C-alpha cells in the first residue's frame, strides 16, 4: 500500500508539471488541484511515518 501511495503522488506531480508547462492557463484550476492533492498525500505520508516510529 505504501508504494501505491508513492506512485500516486509521483503521478500527480508529473501530471501537474506537464499540465503547467504544456497547457498553462487553459486548465489552470485542474493543474493546481492536482498539486494540492499531491501535497496533501506527501503530508499524509510524513504524518503516517511519524506515528509508526
PDB file of N, CA, C and O in Angstrom:
ATOM      1  N   UNK A   1       0.820  -1.200   0.000  1.00  0.00           N
ATOM      2  CA  UNK A   1       0.000   0.000   0.000  1.00  0.00           C
ATOM      3  C   UNK A   1       0.862   1.260   0.000  1.00  0.00           C
ATOM      4  O   UNK A   1       0.505   2.256  -0.629  1.00  0.00           O
ATOM      5  N   UNK A   2       1.992   1.221   0.702  1.00  0.00           N
ATOM      6  CA  UNK A   2       2.858   2.393   0.757  1.00  0.00           C
ATOM      7  C   UNK A   2       3.409   2.747  -0.617  1.00  0.00           C
ATOM      8  O   UNK A   2       3.463   3.921  -0.982  1.00  0.00           O
ATOM      9  N   UNK A   3       3.814   1.744  -1.374  1.00  0.00           N
ATOM     10  CA  UNK A   3       4.359   2.028  -2.696  1.00  0.00           C
ATOM     11  C   UNK A   3       3.270   2.559  -3.635  1.00  0.00           C
ATOM     12  O   UNK A   3       3.558   3.366  -4.518  1.00  0.00           O
ATOM     13  N   UNK A   4       2.047   2.119  -3.454  1.00  0.00           N
ATOM     14  CA  UNK A   4       0.947   2.615  -4.277  1.00  0.00           C
ATOM     15  C   UNK A   4       0.712   4.102  -4.021  1.00  0.00           C
ATOM     16  O   UNK A   4       0.484   4.864  -4.961  1.00  0.00           O
ATOM     17  N   UNK A   5       0.766   4.513  -2.777  1.00  0.00           N
ATOM     18  CA  UNK A   5       0.595   5.931  -2.445  1.00  0.00           C
ATOM     19  C   UNK A   5       1.734   6.747  -3.039  1.00  0.00           C
ATOM     20  O   UNK A   5       1.513   7.840  -3.559  1.00  0.00           O
ATOM     21  N   UNK A   6       2.958   6.215  -2.963  1.00  0.00           N
ATOM     22  CA  UNK A   6       4.099   6.923  -3.555  1.00  0.00           C
ATOM     23  C   UNK A   6       3.931   7.078  -5.061  1.00  0.00           C
ATOM     24  O   UNK A   6       4.229   8.139  -5.610  1.00  0.00           O
ATOM     25  N   UNK A   7       3.465   6.051  -5.723  1.00  0.00           N
ATOM     26  CA  UNK A   7       3.259   6.110  -7.169  1.00  0.00           C
ATOM     27  C   UNK A   7       2.194   7.145  -7.513  1.00  0.00           C
ATOM     28  O   UNK A   7       2.359   7.908  -8.465  1.00  0.00           O
ATOM     29  N   UNK A   8       1.117   7.178  -6.756  1.00  0.00           N
ATOM     30  CA  UNK A   8       0.052   8.152  -6.998  1.00  0.00           C
ATOM     31  C   UNK A   8       0.577   9.568  -6.813  1.00  0.00           C
ATOM     32  O   UNK A   8       0.268  10.451  -7.613  1.00  0.00           O
ATOM     33  N   UNK A   9       1.367   9.795  -5.769  1.00  0.00           N
ATOM     34  CA  UNK A   9       1.924  11.127  -5.517  1.00  0.00           C
ATOM     35  C   UNK A   9       2.826  11.549  -6.670  1.00  0.00           C
ATOM     36  O   UNK A   9       2.737  12.679  -7.149  1.00  0.00           O
ATOM     37  N   UNK A  10       3.684  10.653  -7.112  1.00  0.00           N
ATOM     38  CA  UNK A  10       4.591  10.972  -8.219  1.00  0.00           C
ATOM     39  C   UNK A  10       3.809  11.264  -9.493  1.00  0.00           C
ATOM     40  O   UNK A  10       4.129  12.213 -10.208  1.00  0.00           O
ATOM     41  N   UNK A  11       2.792  10.465  -9.786  1.00  0.00           N
ATOM     42  CA  UNK A  11       1.985  10.695 -10.985  1.00  0.00           C
ATOM     43  C   UNK A  11       1.248  12.033 -10.929  1.00  0.00           C
ATOM     44  O   UNK A  11       1.123  12.716 -11.946  1.00  0.00           O
ATOM     45  N   UNK A  12       0.766  12.406  -9.756  1.00  0.00           N
ATOM     46  CA  UNK A  12       0.091  13.696  -9.616  1.00  0.00           C
ATOM     47  C   UNK A  12       1.047  14.859  -9.849  1.00  0.00           C
ATOM     48  O   UNK A  12       0.694  15.842 -10.500  1.00  0.00           O
ATOM     49  N   UNK A  13       2.254  14.743  -9.316  1.00  0.00           N
ATOM     50  CA  UNK A  13       3.237  15.809  -9.511  1.00  0.00           C
ATOM     51  C   UNK A  13       3.662  15.889 -10.974  1.00  0.00           C
ATOM     52  O   UNK A  13       3.796  16.985 -11.519  1.00  0.00           O
ATOM     53  N   UNK A  14       3.875  14.747 -11.611  1.00  0.00           N
ATOM     54  CA  UNK A  14       4.234  14.741 -13.034  1.00  0.00           C
ATOM     55  C   UNK A  14       3.093  15.316 -13.873  1.00  0.00           C
ATOM     56  O   UNK A  14       3.329  16.097 -14.795  1.00  0.00           O
ATOM     57  N   UNK A  15       1.862  14.929 -13.553  1.00  0.00           N
ATOM     58  CA  UNK A  15       0.707  15.478 -14.268  1.00  0.00           C
ATOM     59  C   UNK A  15       0.594  16.980 -14.098  1.00  0.00           C
ATOM     60  O   UNK A  15       0.236  17.692 -15.036  1.00  0.00           O
ATOM     61  N   UNK A  16       0.903  17.465 -12.890  1.00  0.00           N
ATOM     62  CA  UNK A  16       0.875  18.899 -12.644  1.00  0.00           C
ATOM     63  C   UNK A  16       1.923  19.605 -13.491  1.00  0.00           C
ATOM     64  O   UNK A  16       1.641  20.631 -14.110  1.00  0.00           O
ATOM     65  N   UNK A  17       3.142  19.049 -13.518  1.00  0.00           N
ATOM     66  CA  UNK A  17       4.214  19.668 -14.300  1.00  0.00           C
ATOM     67  C   UNK A  17       3.892  19.684 -15.791  1.00  0.00           C
ATOM     68  O   UNK A  17       4.090  20.699 -16.459  1.00  0.00           O
ATOM     69  N   UNK A  18       3.399  18.571 -16.311  1.00  0.00           N
ATOM     70  CA  UNK A  18       3.050  18.504 -17.734  1.00  0.00           C
ATOM     71  C   UNK A  18       1.942  19.504 -18.059  1.00  0.00           C
ATOM     72  O   UNK A  18       2.014  20.206 -19.067  1.00  0.00           O
ATOM     73  N   UNK A  19       0.936  19.566 -17.223  1.00  0.00           N
ATOM     74  CA  UNK A  19      -0.159  20.499 -17.458  1.00  0.00           C
ATOM     75  C   UNK A  19       0.269  21.946 -17.320  1.00  0.00           C
ATOM     76  O   UNK A  19      -0.176  22.805 -18.081  1.00  0.00           O
ATOM     77  N   UNK A  20       1.125  22.218 -16.358  1.00  0.00           N
ATOM     78  CA  UNK A  20       1.582  23.591 -16.125  1.00  0.00           C
ATOM     79  C   UNK A  20       2.444  24.073 -17.285  1.00  0.00           C
ATOM     80  O   UNK A  20       2.306  25.210 -17.737  1.00  0.00           O
ATOM     81  N   UNK A  21       3.332  23.209 -17.765  1.00  0.00           N
ATOM     82  CA  UNK A  21       4.230  23.583 -18.858  1.00  0.00           C
ATOM     83  C   UNK A  21       3.501  23.546 -20.199  1.00  0.00           C
ATOM     84  O   UNK A  21       3.688  24.431 -21.035  1.00  0.00           O
ATOM     85  N   UNK A  22       2.673  22.527 -20.402  1.00  0.00           N
ATOM     86  CA  UNK A  22       2.062  22.326 -21.706  1.00  0.00           C
ATOM     87  C   UNK A  22       0.799  23.115 -21.961  1.00  0.00           C
ATOM     88  O   UNK A  22       0.560  23.535 -23.093  1.00  0.00           O
ATOM     89  N   UNK A  23      -0.011  23.327 -20.952  1.00  0.00           N
ATOM     90  CA  UNK A  23      -1.321  23.927 -21.191  1.00  0.00           C
ATOM     91  C   UNK A  23      -1.510  25.289 -20.545  1.00  0.00           C
ATOM     92  O   UNK A  23      -2.392  26.044 -20.953  1.00  0.00           O
ATOM     93  N   UNK A  24      -0.713  25.614 -19.562  1.00  0.00           N
ATOM     94  CA  UNK A  24      -0.765  26.938 -18.945  1.00  0.00           C
ATOM     95  C   UNK A  24      -2.118  27.275 -18.350  1.00  0.00           C
ATOM     96  O   UNK A  24      -2.598  26.579 -17.455  1.00  0.00           O
ATOM     97  N   UNK A  25      -2.731  28.335 -18.839  1.00  0.00           N
ATOM     98  CA  UNK A  25      -3.961  28.860 -18.255  1.00  0.00           C
ATOM     99  C   UNK A  25      -5.208  28.106 -18.698  1.00  0.00           C
ATOM    100  O   UNK A  25      -6.282  28.319 -18.137  1.00  0.00           O
ATOM    101  N   UNK A  26      -5.091  27.233 -19.689  1.00  0.00           N
ATOM    102  CA  UNK A  26      -6.268  26.553 -20.221  1.00  0.00           C
ATOM    103  C   UNK A  26      -6.912  25.673 -19.161  1.00  0.00           C
ATOM    104  O   UNK A  26      -8.131  25.695 -18.991  1.00  0.00           O
ATOM    105  N   UNK A  27      -6.112  24.907 -18.455  1.00  0.00           N
ATOM    106  CA  UNK A  27      -6.636  24.018 -17.415  1.00  0.00           C
ATOM    107  C   UNK A  27      -5.980  24.332 -16.077  1.00  0.00           C
ATOM    108  O   UNK A  27      -5.647  23.427 -15.312  1.00  0.00           O
ATOM    109  N   UNK A  28      -5.801  25.600 -15.802  1.00  0.00           N
ATOM    110  CA  UNK A  28      -5.076  26.055 -14.618  1.00  0.00           C
ATOM    111  C   UNK A  28      -5.654  25.543 -13.312  1.00  0.00           C
ATOM    112  O   UNK A  28      -4.902  25.122 -12.433  1.00  0.00           O
ATOM    113  N   UNK A  29      -6.965  25.569 -13.163  1.00  0.00           N
ATOM    114  CA  UNK A  29      -7.559  25.148 -11.893  1.00  0.00           C
ATOM    115  C   UNK A  29      -7.376  23.650 -11.662  1.00  0.00           C
ATOM    116  O   UNK A  29      -7.149  23.221 -10.531  1.00  0.00           O
ATOM    117  N   UNK A  30      -7.474  22.862 -12.713  1.00  0.00           N
ATOM    118  CA  UNK A  30      -7.271  21.426 -12.582  1.00  0.00           C
ATOM    119  C   UNK A  30      -5.827  21.115 -12.199  1.00  0.00           C
ATOM    120  O   UNK A  30      -5.577  20.229 -11.381  1.00  0.00           O
ATOM    121  N   UNK A  31      -4.889  21.833 -12.782  1.00  0.00           N
ATOM    122  CA  UNK A  31      -3.477  21.625 -12.504  1.00  0.00           C
ATOM    123  C   UNK A  31      -3.184  21.931 -11.037  1.00  0.00           C
ATOM    124  O   UNK A  31      -2.468  21.179 -10.376  1.00  0.00           O
ATOM    125  N   UNK A  32      -3.725  23.011 -10.538  1.00  0.00           N
ATOM    126  CA  UNK A  32      -3.482  23.355  -9.145  1.00  0.00           C
ATOM    127  C   UNK A  32      -4.176  22.383  -8.195  1.00  0.00           C
ATOM    128  O   UNK A  32      -3.681  22.122  -7.099  1.00  0.00           O
ATOM    129  N   UNK A  33      -5.295  21.861  -8.604  1.00  0.00           N
ATOM    130  CA  UNK A  33      -5.962  20.843  -7.801  1.00  0.00           C
ATOM    131  C   UNK A  33      -5.095  19.593  -7.693  1.00  0.00           C
ATOM    132  O   UNK A  33      -5.003  19.001  -6.618  1.00  0.00           O
ATOM    133  N   UNK A  34      -4.462  19.185  -8.781  1.00  0.00           N
ATOM    134  CA  UNK A  34      -3.547  18.038  -8.746  1.00  0.00           C
ATOM    135  C   UNK A  34      -2.380  18.301  -7.803  1.00  0.00           C
ATOM    136  O   UNK A  34      -1.964  17.408  -7.065  1.00  0.00           O
ATOM    137  N   UNK A  35      -1.853  19.514  -7.824  1.00  0.00           N
ATOM    138  CA  UNK A  35      -0.746  19.851  -6.939  1.00  0.00           C
ATOM    139  C   UNK A  35      -1.177  19.789  -5.480  1.00  0.00           C
ATOM    140  O   UNK A  35      -0.438  19.278  -4.639  1.00  0.00           O
ATOM    141  N   UNK A  36      -2.342  20.293  -5.176  1.00  0.00           N
ATOM    142  CA  UNK A  36      -2.837  20.268  -3.797  1.00  0.00           C
ATOM    143  C   UNK A  36      -3.026  18.831  -3.321  1.00  0.00           C
ATOM    144  O   UNK A  36      -2.669  18.503  -2.190  1.00  0.00           O
ATOM    145  N   UNK A  37      -3.580  17.981  -4.166  1.00  0.00           N
ATOM    146  CA  UNK A  37      -3.778  16.578  -3.789  1.00  0.00           C
ATOM    147  C   UNK A  37      -2.433  15.892  -3.554  1.00  0.00           C
ATOM    148  O   UNK A  37      -2.294  15.097  -2.624  1.00  0.00           O
ATOM    149  N   UNK A  38      -1.450  16.195  -4.388  1.00  0.00           N
ATOM    150  CA  UNK A  38      -0.122  15.600  -4.212  1.00  0.00           C
ATOM    151  C   UNK A  38       0.521  16.065  -2.918  1.00  0.00           C
ATOM    152  O   UNK A  38       1.122  15.260  -2.206  1.00  0.00           O
ATOM    153  N   UNK A  39       0.408  17.335  -2.604  1.00  0.00           N
ATOM    154  CA  UNK A  39       0.997  17.860  -1.371  1.00  0.00           C
ATOM    155  C   UNK A  39       0.304  17.257  -0.158  1.00  0.00           C
ATOM    156  O   UNK A  39       0.967  16.908   0.819  1.00  0.00           O
ATOM    157  N   UNK A  40      -0.998  17.131  -0.201  1.00  0.00           N
ATOM    158  CA  UNK A  40      -1.729  16.500   0.908  1.00  0.00           C
ATOM    159  C   UNK A  40      -1.273  15.049   1.073  1.00  0.00           C
ATOM    160  O   UNK A  40      -1.128  14.564   2.195  1.00  0.00           O
ATOM    161  N   UNK A  41      -1.050  14.363  -0.041  1.00  0.00           N
ATOM    162  CA  UNK A  41      -0.551  12.989   0.028  1.00  0.00           C
ATOM    163  C   UNK A  41       0.818  12.908   0.671  1.00  0.00           C
ATOM    164  O   UNK A  41       1.078  12.002   1.464  1.00  0.00           O
ATOM    165  N   UNK A  42       1.697  13.841   0.343  1.00  0.00           N
ATOM    166  CA  UNK A  42       3.034  13.867   0.938  1.00  0.00           C
ATOM    167  C   UNK A  42       2.942  14.131   2.435  1.00  0.00           C
ATOM    168  O   UNK A  42       3.619  13.472   3.224  1.00  0.00           O
ATOM    169  N   UNK A  43       2.117  15.084   2.828  1.00  0.00           N
ATOM    170  CA  UNK A  43       1.951  15.384   4.254  1.00  0.00           C
ATOM    171  C   UNK A  43       1.376  14.184   4.992  1.00  0.00           C
ATOM    172  O   UNK A  43       1.806  13.865   6.101  1.00  0.00           O
ATOM    173  N   UNK A  44       0.406  13.521   4.377  1.00  0.00           N
ATOM    174  CA  UNK A  44      -0.180  12.328   4.974  1.00  0.00           C
ATOM    175  C   UNK A  44       0.879  11.255   5.206  1.00  0.00           C
ATOM    176  O   UNK A  44       0.906  10.617   6.258  1.00  0.00           O
ATOM    177  N   UNK A  45       1.758  11.058   4.209  1.00  0.00           N
ATOM    178  CA  UNK A  45       2.833  10.056   4.326  1.00  0.00           C
ATOM    179  C   UNK A  45       3.797  10.422   5.453  1.00  0.00           C
ATOM    180  O   UNK A  45       4.239   9.549   6.201  1.00  0.00           O
ATOM    181  N   UNK A  46       4.121  11.704   5.577  1.00  0.00           N
ATOM    182  CA  UNK A  46       5.037  12.125   6.633  1.00  0.00           C
ATOM    183  C   UNK A  46       4.428  11.892   8.015  1.00  0.00           C
ATOM    184  O   UNK A  46       5.101  11.405   8.924  1.00  0.00           O
ATOM    185  N   UNK A  47       3.162  12.239   8.164  1.00  0.00           N
ATOM    186  CA  UNK A  47       2.495  12.043   9.454  1.00  0.00           C
ATOM    187  C   UNK A  47       2.323  10.563   9.769  1.00  0.00           C
ATOM    188  O   UNK A  47       2.452  10.158  10.924  1.00  0.00           O
ATOM    189  N   UNK A  48       2.036   9.761   8.763  1.00  0.00           N
ATOM    190  CA  UNK A  48       1.860   8.335   8.957  1.00  0.00           C
ATOM    191  C   UNK A  48       3.177   7.683   9.386  1.00  0.00           C
ATOM    192  O   UNK A  48       3.177   6.777  10.220  1.00  0.00           O
ATOM    193  N   UNK A  49       4.272   8.130   8.834  1.00  0.00           N
ATOM    194  CA  UNK A  49       5.590   7.603   9.192  1.00  0.00           C
ATOM    195  C   UNK A  49       5.969   7.937  10.616  1.00  0.00           C
ATOM    196  O   UNK A  49       6.601   7.121  11.287  1.00  0.00           O
ATOM    197  N   UNK A  50       5.604   9.110  11.097  1.00  0.00           N
ATOM    198  CA  UNK A  50       5.920   9.516  12.470  1.00  0.00           C
ATOM    199  C   UNK A  50       5.101   8.750  13.492  1.00  0.00           C
ATOM    200  O   UNK A  50       5.579   8.490  14.596  1.00  0.00           O
ATOM    201  N   UNK A  51       3.883   8.385  13.145  1.00  0.00           N
ATOM    202  CA  UNK A  51       3.054   7.621  14.077  1.00  0.00           C
ATOM    203  C   UNK A  51       3.628   6.236  14.320  1.00  0.00           C
ATOM    204  O   UNK A  51       3.545   5.715  15.432  1.00  0.00           O
ATOM    205  N   UNK A  52       4.211   5.635  13.288  1.00  0.00           N
ATOM    206  CA  UNK A  52       4.756   4.295  13.402  1.00  0.00           C
ATOM    207  C   UNK A  52       6.068   4.270  14.166  1.00  0.00           C
ATOM    208  O   UNK A  52       6.383   3.278  14.823  1.00  0.00           O
ATOM    209  N   UNK A  53       6.831   5.342  14.086  1.00  0.00           N
ATOM    210  CA  UNK A  53       8.164   5.377  14.694  1.00  0.00           C
ATOM    211  C   UNK A  53       8.119   5.539  16.188  1.00  0.00           C
ATOM    212  O   UNK A  53       9.165   5.584  16.836  1.00  0.00           O
TER     213      UNK A  53
END
